[in-house]
């Protein structure tokens, strides 16, 4: 399966995951993510760019349209986060 990203890049997604190779979006552990619905303080309309959702962009850095709000880890998150592992 492939997607065309906002900047025109093509993204292929491998759906054949090996056991133990799960990678989660950096958004899962971000304190700005809305609970129970799509979106966050940076993208309140729910249209989070795929590059951020799929860890193709480390949102610890500014991204056009994020309103100056970047990734910050939730205070109750107990796992190490690697925002550079791509999905």
Jmol script that loads the backbone (N, CA, C; Angstrom):
load data "model"
ATOM      1  N   UNK A   1       0.849  -1.154   0.000  1.00  0.00           N
ATOM      2  CA  UNK A   1       0.000   0.000   0.000  1.00  0.00           C
ATOM      3  C   UNK A   1       0.905   1.230   0.000  1.00  0.00           C
ATOM      4  N   UNK A   2       0.531   2.262  -0.745  1.00  0.00           N
ATOM      5  CA  UNK A   2       1.342   3.473  -0.748  1.00  0.00           C
ATOM      6  C   UNK A   2       0.449   4.707  -0.677  1.00  0.00           C
ATOM      7  N   UNK A   3       1.031   5.777  -0.175  1.00  0.00           N
ATOM      8  CA  UNK A   3       0.333   7.038  -0.002  1.00  0.00           C
ATOM      9  C   UNK A   3       1.186   8.149  -0.580  1.00  0.00           C
ATOM     10  N   UNK A   4       0.546   9.208  -1.035  1.00  0.00           N
ATOM     11  CA  UNK A   4       1.266  10.390  -1.459  1.00  0.00           C
ATOM     12  C   UNK A   4       1.223  11.383  -0.304  1.00  0.00           C
ATOM     13  N   UNK A   5       2.388  11.819   0.169  1.00  0.00           N
ATOM     14  CA  UNK A   5       2.464  12.728   1.296  1.00  0.00           C
ATOM     15  C   UNK A   5       2.255  14.167   0.843  1.00  0.00           C
ATOM     16  N   UNK A   6       2.081  15.060   1.822  1.00  0.00           N
ATOM     17  CA  UNK A   6       1.783  16.463   1.559  1.00  0.00           C
ATOM     18  C   UNK A   6       2.798  17.126   0.628  1.00  0.00           C
ATOM     19  N   UNK A   7       4.067  16.763   0.772  1.00  0.00           N
ATOM     20  CA  UNK A   7       5.109  17.400  -0.035  1.00  0.00           C
ATOM     21  C   UNK A   7       5.371  16.669  -1.348  1.00  0.00           C
ATOM     22  N   UNK A   8       4.522  15.690  -1.680  1.00  0.00           N
ATOM     23  CA  UNK A   8       4.662  14.960  -2.937  1.00  0.00           C
ATOM     24  C   UNK A   8       5.447  13.674  -2.830  1.00  0.00           C
ATOM     25  N   UNK A   9       6.113  13.438  -1.694  1.00  0.00           N
ATOM     26  CA  UNK A   9       6.841  12.178  -1.494  1.00  0.00           C
ATOM     27  C   UNK A   9       5.866  11.013  -1.522  1.00  0.00           C
ATOM     28  N   UNK A  10       6.337   9.877  -1.994  1.00  0.00           N
ATOM     29  CA  UNK A  10       5.535   8.654  -1.995  1.00  0.00           C
ATOM     30  C   UNK A  10       5.952   7.818  -0.788  1.00  0.00           C
ATOM     31  N   UNK A  11       4.999   7.266  -0.087  1.00  0.00           N
ATOM     32  CA  UNK A  11       5.272   6.468   1.101  1.00  0.00           C
ATOM     33  C   UNK A  11       4.698   5.084   0.902  1.00  0.00           C
ATOM     34  N   UNK A  12       5.523   4.066   1.062  1.00  0.00           N
ATOM     35  CA  UNK A  12       5.057   2.683   1.013  1.00  0.00           C
ATOM     36  C   UNK A  12       4.985   2.144   2.423  1.00  0.00           C
ATOM     37  N   UNK A  13       3.929   1.428   2.719  1.00  0.00           N
ATOM     38  CA  UNK A  13       3.740   0.866   4.054  1.00  0.00           C
ATOM     39  C   UNK A  13       3.773  -0.650   3.956  1.00  0.00           C
ATOM     40  N   UNK A  14       4.672  -1.265   4.719  1.00  0.00           N
ATOM     41  CA  UNK A  14       4.778  -2.720   4.765  1.00  0.00           C
ATOM     42  C   UNK A  14       3.832  -3.229   5.838  1.00  0.00           C
ATOM     43  N   UNK A  15       2.846  -3.985   5.448  1.00  0.00           N
ATOM     44  CA  UNK A  15       1.862  -4.493   6.399  1.00  0.00           C
ATOM     45  C   UNK A  15       2.249  -5.863   6.944  1.00  0.00           C
ATOM     46  N   UNK A  16       3.397  -6.398   6.581  1.00  0.00           N
ATOM     47  CA  UNK A  16       3.854  -7.713   7.044  1.00  0.00           C
ATOM     48  C   UNK A  16       4.848  -7.531   8.184  1.00  0.00           C
ATOM     49  N   UNK A  17       4.339  -7.230   9.367  1.00  0.00           N
ATOM     50  CA  UNK A  17       5.176  -6.964  10.523  1.00  0.00           C
ATOM     51  C   UNK A  17       5.716  -8.259  11.103  1.00  0.00           C
ATOM     52  N   UNK A  18       6.982  -8.255  11.475  1.00  0.00           N
ATOM     53  CA  UNK A  18       7.572  -9.387  12.175  1.00  0.00           C
ATOM     54  C   UNK A  18       7.192  -9.302  13.646  1.00  0.00           C
ATOM     55  N   UNK A  19       7.182 -10.436  14.314  1.00  0.00           N
ATOM     56  CA  UNK A  19       6.898 -10.470  15.745  1.00  0.00           C
ATOM     57  C   UNK A  19       7.883  -9.571  16.487  1.00  0.00           C
ATOM     58  N   UNK A  20       7.379  -8.680  17.321  1.00  0.00           N
ATOM     59  CA  UNK A  20       8.238  -7.814  18.123  1.00  0.00           C
ATOM     60  C   UNK A  20       8.712  -6.563  17.422  1.00  0.00           C
ATOM     61  N   UNK A  21       8.250  -6.303  16.207  1.00  0.00           N
ATOM     62  CA  UNK A  21       8.747  -5.147  15.463  1.00  0.00           C
ATOM     63  C   UNK A  21       7.739  -4.005  15.428  1.00  0.00           C
ATOM     64  N   UNK A  22       6.960  -3.857  16.473  1.00  0.00           N
ATOM     65  CA  UNK A  22       5.927  -2.829  16.495  1.00  0.00           C
ATOM     66  C   UNK A  22       6.547  -1.456  16.736  1.00  0.00           C
ATOM     67  N   UNK A  23       6.142  -0.496  15.942  1.00  0.00           N
ATOM     68  CA  UNK A  23       6.574   0.886  16.093  1.00  0.00           C
ATOM     69  C   UNK A  23       5.308   1.727  16.207  1.00  0.00           C
ATOM     70  N   UNK A  24       5.267   2.605  17.192  1.00  0.00           N
ATOM     71  CA  UNK A  24       4.105   3.439  17.411  1.00  0.00           C
ATOM     72  C   UNK A  24       4.415   4.876  17.050  1.00  0.00           C
ATOM     73  N   UNK A  25       3.391   5.587  16.668  1.00  0.00           N
ATOM     74  CA  UNK A  25       3.534   7.007  16.351  1.00  0.00           C
ATOM     75  C   UNK A  25       3.982   7.771  17.591  1.00  0.00           C
ATOM     76  N   UNK A  26       4.825   8.761  17.369  1.00  0.00           N
ATOM     77  CA  UNK A  26       5.253   9.634  18.456  1.00  0.00           C
ATOM     78  C   UNK A  26       4.048  10.328  19.106  1.00  0.00           C
ATOM     79  N   UNK A  27       2.961  10.458  18.368  1.00  0.00           N
ATOM     80  CA  UNK A  27       1.760  11.127  18.882  1.00  0.00           C
ATOM     81  C   UNK A  27       1.167  10.398  20.091  1.00  0.00           C
ATOM     82  N   UNK A  28       1.339   9.082  20.154  1.00  0.00           N
ATOM     83  CA  UNK A  28       0.755   8.282  21.231  1.00  0.00           C
ATOM     84  C   UNK A  28       1.220   8.774  22.604  1.00  0.00           C
ATOM     85  N   UNK A  29       2.458   9.203  22.708  1.00  0.00           N
ATOM     86  CA  UNK A  29       3.007   9.601  24.002  1.00  0.00           C
ATOM     87  C   UNK A  29       3.088  11.114  24.199  1.00  0.00           C
ATOM     88  N   UNK A  30       2.500  11.877  23.280  1.00  0.00           N
ATOM     89  CA  UNK A  30       2.599  13.340  23.365  1.00  0.00           C
ATOM     90  C   UNK A  30       1.538  13.910  24.307  1.00  0.00           C
ATOM     91  N   UNK A  31       1.956  14.828  25.143  1.00  0.00           N
ATOM     92  CA  UNK A  31       1.027  15.426  26.110  1.00  0.00           C
ATOM     93  C   UNK A  31      -0.024  16.300  25.451  1.00  0.00           C
ATOM     94  N   UNK A  32       0.202  16.708  24.208  1.00  0.00           N
ATOM     95  CA  UNK A  32      -0.742  17.585  23.507  1.00  0.00           C
ATOM     96  C   UNK A  32      -1.831  16.820  22.760  1.00  0.00           C
ATOM     97  N   UNK A  33      -1.727  15.485  22.669  1.00  0.00           N
ATOM     98  CA  UNK A  33      -2.723  14.694  21.942  1.00  0.00           C
ATOM     99  C   UNK A  33      -4.057  14.722  22.664  1.00  0.00           C
ATOM    100  N   UNK A  34      -5.130  14.897  21.889  1.00  0.00           N
ATOM    101  CA  UNK A  34      -6.472  14.836  22.454  1.00  0.00           C
ATOM    102  C   UNK A  34      -6.800  13.381  22.765  1.00  0.00           C
ATOM    103  N   UNK A  35      -7.429  13.134  23.878  1.00  0.00           N
ATOM    104  CA  UNK A  35      -7.843  11.790  24.241  1.00  0.00           C
ATOM    105  C   UNK A  35      -9.278  11.564  23.763  1.00  0.00           C
ATOM    106  N   UNK A  36      -9.517  10.446  23.125  1.00  0.00           N
ATOM    107  CA  UNK A  36     -10.857  10.101  22.688  1.00  0.00           C
ATOM    108  C   UNK A  36     -11.261  10.652  21.335  1.00  0.00           C
ATOM    109  N   UNK A  37     -10.368  11.392  20.683  1.00  0.00           N
ATOM    110  CA  UNK A  37     -10.663  11.891  19.338  1.00  0.00           C
ATOM    111  C   UNK A  37      -9.367  12.240  18.619  1.00  0.00           C
ATOM    112  N   UNK A  38      -9.473  12.401  17.318  1.00  0.00           N
ATOM    113  CA  UNK A  38      -8.295  12.719  16.504  1.00  0.00           C
ATOM    114  C   UNK A  38      -7.850  14.156  16.755  1.00  0.00           C
ATOM    115  N   UNK A  39      -6.562  14.362  16.624  1.00  0.00           N
ATOM    116  CA  UNK A  39      -6.028  15.703  16.726  1.00  0.00           C
ATOM    117  C   UNK A  39      -5.280  15.955  18.018  1.00  0.00           C
ATOM    118  N   UNK A  40      -4.785  17.184  18.103  1.00  0.00           N
ATOM    119  CA  UNK A  40      -3.984  17.600  19.244  1.00  0.00           C
ATOM    120  C   UNK A  40      -3.977  19.124  19.284  1.00  0.00           C
ATOM    121  N   UNK A  41      -3.287  19.690  20.265  1.00  0.00           N
ATOM    122  CA  UNK A  41      -3.208  21.146  20.366  1.00  0.00           C
ATOM    123  C   UNK A  41      -2.525  21.759  19.142  1.00  0.00           C
ATOM    124  N   UNK A  42      -1.585  21.034  18.541  1.00  0.00           N
ATOM    125  CA  UNK A  42      -0.878  21.545  17.358  1.00  0.00           C
ATOM    126  C   UNK A  42      -1.729  21.446  16.095  1.00  0.00           C
ATOM    127  N   UNK A  43      -2.564  20.418  16.007  1.00  0.00           N
ATOM    128  CA  UNK A  43      -3.419  20.191  14.845  1.00  0.00           C
ATOM    129  C   UNK A  43      -4.835  19.868  15.338  1.00  0.00           C
ATOM    130  N   UNK A  44      -5.544  20.882  15.869  1.00  0.00           N
ATOM    131  CA  UNK A  44      -6.837  20.647  16.508  1.00  0.00           C
ATOM    132  C   UNK A  44      -7.936  20.149  15.571  1.00  0.00           C
ATOM    133  N   UNK A  45      -7.754  20.345  14.271  1.00  0.00           N
ATOM    134  CA  UNK A  45      -8.772  19.861  13.327  1.00  0.00           C
ATOM    135  C   UNK A  45      -8.638  18.366  13.054  1.00  0.00           C
ATOM    136  N   UNK A  46      -7.632  17.724  13.670  1.00  0.00           N
ATOM    137  CA  UNK A  46      -7.427  16.284  13.496  1.00  0.00           C
ATOM    138  C   UNK A  46      -6.593  15.923  12.290  1.00  0.00           C
ATOM    139  N   UNK A  47      -6.153  16.906  11.523  1.00  0.00           N
ATOM    140  CA  UNK A  47      -5.391  16.630  10.301  1.00  0.00           C
ATOM    141  C   UNK A  47      -3.883  16.697  10.572  1.00  0.00           C
ATOM    142  N   UNK A  48      -3.417  15.773  11.390  1.00  0.00           N
ATOM    143  CA  UNK A  48      -1.986  15.676  11.698  1.00  0.00           C
ATOM    144  C   UNK A  48      -1.283  15.162  10.441  1.00  0.00           C
ATOM    145  N   UNK A  49      -0.236  15.852   9.984  1.00  0.00           N
ATOM    146  CA  UNK A  49       0.463  15.403   8.779  1.00  0.00           C
ATOM    147  C   UNK A  49       0.976  13.970   8.908  1.00  0.00           C
ATOM    148  N   UNK A  50       0.852  13.195   7.825  1.00  0.00           N
ATOM    149  CA  UNK A  50       1.320  11.806   7.821  1.00  0.00           C
ATOM    150  C   UNK A  50       2.784  11.688   8.198  1.00  0.00           C
ATOM    151  N   UNK A  51       3.592  12.660   7.795  1.00  0.00           N
ATOM    152  CA  UNK A  51       5.023  12.595   8.128  1.00  0.00           C
ATOM    153  C   UNK A  51       5.229  12.565   9.640  1.00  0.00           C
ATOM    154  N   UNK A  52       4.382  13.242  10.387  1.00  0.00           N
ATOM    155  CA  UNK A  52       4.476  13.223  11.845  1.00  0.00           C
ATOM    156  C   UNK A  52       3.876  11.929  12.383  1.00  0.00           C
ATOM    157  N   UNK A  53       2.680  11.575  11.927  1.00  0.00           N
ATOM    158  CA  UNK A  53       2.020  10.352  12.399  1.00  0.00           C
ATOM    159  C   UNK A  53       2.874   9.114  12.192  1.00  0.00           C
ATOM    160  N   UNK A  54       3.602   9.060  11.073  1.00  0.00           N
ATOM    161  CA  UNK A  54       4.398   7.884  10.723  1.00  0.00           C
ATOM    162  C   UNK A  54       5.867   8.027  11.108  1.00  0.00           C
ATOM    163  N   UNK A  55       6.172   9.018  11.949  1.00  0.00           N
ATOM    164  CA  UNK A  55       7.536   9.250  12.446  1.00  0.00           C
ATOM    165  C   UNK A  55       8.533   9.535  11.329  1.00  0.00           C
ATOM    166  N   UNK A  56       8.082  10.081  10.228  1.00  0.00           N
ATOM    167  CA  UNK A  56       8.982  10.497   9.146  1.00  0.00           C
ATOM    168  C   UNK A  56       9.539  11.884   9.434  1.00  0.00           C
ATOM    169  N   UNK A  57       8.973  12.537  10.440  1.00  0.00           N
ATOM    170  CA  UNK A  57       9.435  13.852  10.885  1.00  0.00           C
ATOM    171  C   UNK A  57       9.393  13.860  12.408  1.00  0.00           C
ATOM    172  N   UNK A  58      10.489  14.233  13.032  1.00  0.00           N
ATOM    173  CA  UNK A  58      10.561  14.308  14.495  1.00  0.00           C
ATOM    174  C   UNK A  58       9.890  15.605  14.936  1.00  0.00           C
ATOM    175  N   UNK A  59       8.711  15.496  15.540  1.00  0.00           N
ATOM    176  CA  UNK A  59       7.961  16.691  15.884  1.00  0.00           C
ATOM    177  C   UNK A  59       8.447  17.376  17.154  1.00  0.00           C
ATOM    178  N   UNK A  60       9.658  17.045  17.593  1.00  0.00           N
ATOM    179  CA  UNK A  60      10.326  17.867  18.608  1.00  0.00           C
ATOM    180  C   UNK A  60      10.808  19.145  17.936  1.00  0.00           C
ATOM    181  N   UNK A  61      10.767  19.158  16.619  1.00  0.00           N
ATOM    182  CA  UNK A  61      11.152  20.311  15.795  1.00  0.00           C
ATOM    183  C   UNK A  61       9.894  20.961  15.232  1.00  0.00           C
ATOM    184  N   UNK A  62       9.945  22.273  14.975  1.00  0.00           N
ATOM    185  CA  UNK A  62       8.782  22.960  14.409  1.00  0.00           C
ATOM    186  C   UNK A  62       8.391  22.388  13.045  1.00  0.00           C
ATOM    187  N   UNK A  63       7.087  22.325  12.808  1.00  0.00           N
ATOM    188  CA  UNK A  63       6.535  21.862  11.533  1.00  0.00           C
ATOM    189  C   UNK A  63       5.530  22.910  11.083  1.00  0.00           C
ATOM    190  N   UNK A  64       5.550  23.245   9.819  1.00  0.00           N
ATOM    191  CA  UNK A  64       4.657  24.261   9.278  1.00  0.00           C
ATOM    192  C   UNK A  64       3.204  23.955   9.649  1.00  0.00           C
ATOM    193  N   UNK A  65       2.537  24.906  10.269  1.00  0.00           N
ATOM    194  CA  UNK A  65       1.133  24.744  10.624  1.00  0.00           C
ATOM    195  C   UNK A  65       0.873  24.208  12.023  1.00  0.00           C
ATOM    196  N   UNK A  66       1.941  23.964  12.812  1.00  0.00           N
ATOM    197  CA  UNK A  66       1.717  23.391  14.155  1.00  0.00           C
ATOM    198  C   UNK A  66       1.448  24.444  15.228  1.00  0.00           C
ATOM    199  N   UNK A  67       1.381  25.707  14.831  1.00  0.00           N
ATOM    200  CA  UNK A  67       1.059  26.773  15.782  1.00  0.00           C
ATOM    201  C   UNK A  67       2.098  26.969  16.873  1.00  0.00           C
ATOM    202  N   UNK A  68       3.315  26.499  16.632  1.00  0.00           N
ATOM    203  CA  UNK A  68       4.384  26.640  17.620  1.00  0.00           C
ATOM    204  C   UNK A  68       4.345  25.590  18.723  1.00  0.00           C
ATOM    205  N   UNK A  69       3.515  24.573  18.547  1.00  0.00           N
ATOM    206  CA  UNK A  69       3.396  23.503  19.546  1.00  0.00           C
ATOM    207  C   UNK A  69       4.068  22.253  19.003  1.00  0.00           C
ATOM    208  N   UNK A  70       5.076  21.757  19.716  1.00  0.00           N
ATOM    209  CA  UNK A  70       5.787  20.553  19.309  1.00  0.00           C
ATOM    210  C   UNK A  70       5.625  19.453  20.355  1.00  0.00           C
ATOM    211  N   UNK A  71       6.121  18.272  19.988  1.00  0.00           N
ATOM    212  CA  UNK A  71       6.048  17.093  20.850  1.00  0.00           C
ATOM    213  C   UNK A  71       6.644  17.354  22.224  1.00  0.00           C
ATOM    214  N   UNK A  72       5.893  16.952  23.250  1.00  0.00           N
ATOM    215  CA  UNK A  72       6.391  16.873  24.623  1.00  0.00           C
ATOM    216  C   UNK A  72       5.816  15.593  25.212  1.00  0.00           C
ATOM    217  N   UNK A  73       6.663  14.807  25.849  1.00  0.00           N
ATOM    218  CA  UNK A  73       6.218  13.530  26.399  1.00  0.00           C
ATOM    219  C   UNK A  73       5.236  13.740  27.553  1.00  0.00           C
ATOM    220  N   UNK A  74       4.188  12.917  27.564  1.00  0.00           N
ATOM    221  CA  UNK A  74       3.227  12.927  28.664  1.00  0.00           C
ATOM    222  C   UNK A  74       3.941  12.590  29.964  1.00  0.00           C
ATOM    223  N   UNK A  75       3.535  13.215  31.050  1.00  0.00           N
ATOM    224  CA  UNK A  75       4.198  12.977  32.340  1.00  0.00           C
ATOM    225  C   UNK A  75       3.921  11.573  32.879  1.00  0.00           C
ATOM    226  N   UNK A  76       2.845  10.935  32.418  1.00  0.00           N
ATOM    227  CA  UNK A  76       2.524   9.591  32.898  1.00  0.00           C
ATOM    228  C   UNK A  76       3.023   8.491  31.961  1.00  0.00           C
ATOM    229  N   UNK A  77       3.819   8.844  30.971  1.00  0.00           N
ATOM    230  CA  UNK A  77       4.330   7.863  30.010  1.00  0.00           C
ATOM    231  C   UNK A  77       5.545   7.172  30.602  1.00  0.00           C
ATOM    232  N   UNK A  78       5.545   5.836  30.630  1.00  0.00           N
ATOM    233  CA  UNK A  78       6.603   5.073  31.293  1.00  0.00           C
ATOM    234  C   UNK A  78       7.510   4.316  30.332  1.00  0.00           C
ATOM    235  N   UNK A  79       7.465   4.651  29.063  1.00  0.00           N
ATOM    236  CA  UNK A  79       8.248   3.915  28.079  1.00  0.00           C
ATOM    237  C   UNK A  79       9.210   4.847  27.373  1.00  0.00           C
ATOM    238  N   UNK A  80      10.330   4.288  26.935  1.00  0.00           N
ATOM    239  CA  UNK A  80      11.280   5.069  26.162  1.00  0.00           C
ATOM    240  C   UNK A  80      10.670   5.371  24.803  1.00  0.00           C
ATOM    241  N   UNK A  81      10.851   6.600  24.327  1.00  0.00           N
ATOM    242  CA  UNK A  81      10.294   7.001  23.031  1.00  0.00           C
ATOM    243  C   UNK A  81      11.427   7.320  22.074  1.00  0.00           C
ATOM    244  N   UNK A  82      11.365   6.677  20.918  1.00  0.00           N
ATOM    245  CA  UNK A  82      12.311   6.941  19.840  1.00  0.00           C
ATOM    246  C   UNK A  82      11.517   7.555  18.693  1.00  0.00           C
ATOM    247  N   UNK A  83      11.561   8.869  18.574  1.00  0.00           N
ATOM    248  CA  UNK A  83      10.781   9.543  17.528  1.00  0.00           C
ATOM    249  C   UNK A  83      11.439   9.443  16.167  1.00  0.00           C
ATOM    250  N   UNK A  84      12.563   8.722  16.075  1.00  0.00           N
ATOM    251  CA  UNK A  84      13.236   8.584  14.796  1.00  0.00           C
ATOM    252  C   UNK A  84      12.948   7.233  14.124  1.00  0.00           C
ATOM    253  N   UNK A  85      12.299   6.303  14.824  1.00  0.00           N
ATOM    254  CA  UNK A  85      11.953   5.008  14.210  1.00  0.00           C
ATOM    255  C   UNK A  85      10.765   5.216  13.304  1.00  0.00           C
ATOM    256  N   UNK A  86      10.973   4.914  12.037  1.00  0.00           N
ATOM    257  CA  UNK A  86       9.941   5.156  11.047  1.00  0.00           C
ATOM    258  C   UNK A  86       8.994   3.983  10.914  1.00  0.00           C
ATOM    259  N   UNK A  87       7.768   4.312  10.601  1.00  0.00           N
ATOM    260  CA  UNK A  87       6.746   3.304  10.368  1.00  0.00           C
ATOM    261  C   UNK A  87       6.720   2.975   8.889  1.00  0.00           C
TER     262      UNK A  87
END
end "model"
wireframe off; spacefill off
backbone 0.3
color backbone group
